[in-house]
Amino acid sequence: MANNDKNQLELFIADILDVAPKGDMLTMEHPIFSLSKRRDTRKWVYKNGENWIEVTPSADGRATMHGKDVLTYCTGQVVEGINQGREVFRRMLIATHDFFRSL
């Protein structure tokens, strides 16, 4: 992970080549991400039993499944950093090449 902090080391690479993020059935069962390619700015509530989540999109719209791929990649980077004992930050800068290589 990298940000503008001078004390932070270079981006570390999590080896997630054996993971199949596109085969993730949980986010299909609980559809937090938009499946539409068009901008969806509607407030959205998903209920499952007593649990619920309310999504209020920005002016750019609700996150799509493409955003889910980025989130999955970034989560893997954070977990790998924690596993390596590195400090993690709230902001992350990723190399596009590394992200697309992981898909």
C-alpha positions as CSV (number, residue, x, y, z in Angstrom):
1,M,0.0,0.0,0.0
2,A,1.3,3.5,-0.6
3,N,0.2,7.0,0.0
4,N,1.9,10.4,0.3
5,D,3.3,9.5,3.8
6,K,7.2,9.8,3.6
7,N,7.6,7.0,6.2
8,Q,5.7,4.4,4.2
9,L,7.5,1.7,2.2
10,E,6.7,0.7,-1.4
11,L,3.6,-1.1,-2.5
12,F,3.6,-4.8,-1.4
13,I,2.0,-7.4,-3.6
14,A,-0.4,-9.9,-2.2
15,D,-0.3,-13.2,-4.1
16,I,-4.0,-13.7,-4.7
17,L,-3.7,-15.5,-8.0
18,D,-5.5,-18.6,-6.6
19,V,-8.5,-16.5,-5.5
20,A,-11.6,-16.3,-7.8
21,P,-13.1,-12.9,-7.0
22,K,-15.6,-13.2,-9.9
23,G,-16.9,-16.4,-8.4
24,D,-17.9,-14.7,-5.2
25,M,-21.5,-15.8,-4.6
26,L,-22.1,-13.8,-1.4
27,T,-22.2,-10.5,-3.2
28,M,-24.6,-11.9,-5.7
29,E,-26.8,-13.1,-2.9
30,H,-26.5,-9.8,-1.1
31,P,-26.4,-7.3,-4.0
32,I,-24.7,-4.3,-2.5
33,F,-23.1,-3.4,-5.9
34,S,-25.0,-2.3,-8.9
35,L,-25.2,-4.7,-11.8
36,S,-26.1,-1.9,-14.2
37,K,-23.5,-0.1,-16.4
38,R,-25.6,3.1,-16.1
39,R,-25.2,5.5,-13.2
40,D,-27.6,4.6,-10.4
41,T,-28.1,7.4,-7.9
42,R,-31.1,6.1,-6.2
43,K,-31.0,5.4,-2.4
44,W,-31.1,1.7,-2.0
45,V,-32.0,-0.5,1.0
46,Y,-31.3,-4.2,1.2
47,K,-33.0,-6.3,4.0
48,N,-32.2,-9.9,5.0
49,G,-34.1,-11.0,8.0
50,E,-33.4,-8.6,10.8
51,N,-30.3,-7.2,9.1
52,W,-30.3,-4.4,6.6
53,I,-28.0,-2.0,4.8
54,E,-28.8,1.3,3.3
55,V,-26.7,2.6,0.4
56,T,-26.8,6.3,-0.4
57,P,-24.8,6.8,-3.6
58,S,-22.7,9.8,-4.4
59,A,-23.5,12.0,-7.4
60,D,-21.4,9.5,-9.4
61,G,-23.8,6.7,-8.5
62,R,-23.6,3.4,-6.6
63,A,-20.5,1.2,-6.8
64,T,-20.7,-1.4,-9.6
65,M,-19.3,-4.9,-9.9
66,H,-16.2,-3.3,-11.4
67,G,-15.7,-1.3,-8.2
68,K,-16.1,-4.6,-6.3
69,D,-13.1,-6.0,-8.1
70,V,-11.0,-3.0,-7.0
71,L,-12.3,-3.4,-3.4
72,T,-11.4,-7.1,-3.4
73,Y,-7.9,-6.3,-4.6
74,C,-7.4,-3.5,-2.1
75,T,-8.7,-5.7,0.7
76,G,-6.2,-8.4,-0.2
77,Q,-3.4,-5.9,-0.1
78,V,-4.4,-4.6,3.3
79,V,-4.7,-8.2,4.7
80,E,-1.3,-9.1,3.3
81,G,0.2,-6.0,4.8
82,I,-1.2,-6.9,8.2
83,N,0.0,-10.5,7.8
84,Q,3.5,-9.1,7.1
85,G,3.4,-6.8,10.1
86,R,3.3,-3.6,8.1
87,E,1.5,-0.5,9.0
88,V,-1.7,0.1,7.0
89,F,-3.2,3.4,6.1
90,R,-6.7,4.7,5.3
91,R,-5.6,5.7,1.8
92,M,-4.1,3.5,-0.8
93,L,-2.3,4.0,-4.1
94,I,-2.2,1.0,-6.4
95,A,-0.4,0.2,-9.6
96,T,-2.9,-0.3,-12.3
97,H,-0.6,-3.0,-13.9
98,D,-0.6,-5.0,-10.7
99,F,-4.4,-4.7,-10.3
100,F,-5.1,-5.9,-13.8
101,R,-2.5,-8.7,-13.5
102,S,-4.4,-10.1,-10.5
103,L,-7.8,-10.4,-12.4
